[in-house]
Amino acid sequence: MKSTGMVRAVDKMGRVVIPKEIRAQLNIQNDVDSFEIFMDGDKVILKKYQPTCILCNELGESVNFEGHSVCKDCIEKLNLLKEALE
């Protein structure tokens, strides 16, 4: 793990500000991006959230269907399955 030398305090609400330099490096956009939060022993790990397909668990171009991400490959497979059933 690489130290940045940056230290941030936790405010009364439990919030920590992620430095602008780190947000820029990770292409984090305010009010757009989210983080996944993990724990590893005494460490809290933040990872930029990237939704995966609900069916195949792969990253990639996807669409939101009723609150879930579905990739274009799975949509195509579902279309082929639908045609086979008709």
Beta strands, then each sheet from edge to edge (+ up, - down):
strand 1: 35-40
strand 2: 43-48
strand 3: 62-65
strand 4: 68-71
sheet 1: 1+ 2-
sheet 2: 3+ 4-
end
